[in-house]
Amino acid sequence: MAASLYEHYGGFAIASRIVMAFYDKVLDSDVLAAYFEDTDMRRLVDHQTKFVTSLMGGPASYTDEMLRQIHQRLAIDDASFDEMARLFRATLETFAMEPEHVEALVSEITSRRDLIVTVK
């Protein structure tokens, strides 16, 4: 049986490092930084680490309804979502992930666009 990406890349430790590196990029983004001005980043990083863990096939999981509720109040538009996906891809690439694994994880994120984008 093939290992999940979570197992393949080192489990929770790698998911945590990916999320930390991702938010370093997000907070430097002119497009995204404003979304996080009043955010408890420690709490957000914890939640996002669990989310990335689930995307990688690890033990945590998030339902579509949870994602919709979490993002509903944020008024996220397509341009912001695209910037987030671009930064997520760039972050994964800095961890020397195999290209097909990067594509799989970015695809997992982009497949959830309609749950996250609320401004059309």
N, C-alpha and C positions, 0 to 999 in steps of 0.2 A: 504494500500500500504506500502511495506517495505521501510524503510529509506535506503538511500545510505550509503556506508561506510563513506563517507564524513560527512554526517549528524550524523550517529551513533557515530562517535568518536569525534565530536566537531568542525567540519568545518575547516576553514582556519587556525585557531590557531594550531590545531594538525598537519595539513599538514606542516606548517612552522616548528614546533618543530621536526618533523620526518626528514625533509630535513637538518636542522642544525645538528642534531645528526648523520645523515648519512654522511655528509661531514666531520665531525670530524673524523670518521672512515676512510673515503677515503683518507684524507690528511695524515693519519698515516700509510697508506698502502704502502709497498715497491713496490707493483705492480702498483698502481694507482696514487700515488702522483705526479709523473713526468708529467702526462697529464695536471696538473693544475698549473704548475709553473708560467706561464704568464697569468693567468686567473683573471679577476675581479670577485672575489668570491661573492661580494654582488650582482652583476648582475646575476651571475650563480644561486645563491640561490633563487633569485626572480623567475627566469625562471623555476627552478626545483620545486619550491613550486607550481607554476601553473600546471606543469606537473603532480606532485603527486596528486594535487587536482583533475585533470581530471581522473587519474587512479582510484581515490576513488569515482568517480561519481559526483564530484562537477562541478562548472560552467565553468572552463577553459578547453580548448581543444587544442590538437596538432595533426596535420595531419601526416600521414606516410611520406609524402614528406618533411615536416618540419624537422622531426627527421633525415631523411636521409641526408638532406643538412647540418644540424648542426654538425653531426658526421663524415661526409665524409672526411674532412681534418685531422682528428685526428689519423688515422691509428690504429684503435682499433682492437685487435686480440681476439680470443676466450678466452684465459686465462684471459685477462683483463676484458672481459665481465662477465666471471664466477665469478671473484673476486668481481666485482660490485654487481652482483646478490646476492652473499653470504653476503656481507656487508649490502645490502638493507634488506635481510631477518633478519639478526641479529638485525638491527635497529628496524624493525617493532616489533620483539619479545620483545625488551626492553620497548615497549609501551603497553605491556600486551594485545596485540590484540588477538582475538580468532584465533586459528590455521587455521581454514578454511578461515578466512579473510587474514591472512598472505599468505596462499597459493594462494588465488585469486589475490592478488596484485603482488606477485612474478611471477605468471603466466602471468599477463599483461605485465610485464617487459620482461620476457624471450620470449614472443611471438613476440617481436620486435627485436630480435637478428639480423636478416638479414638486418635491417635498420641501425643498429649501428656498427656491425662488418664489417670492410672493408678490413682487412688483413686475407687472407685464407692460 
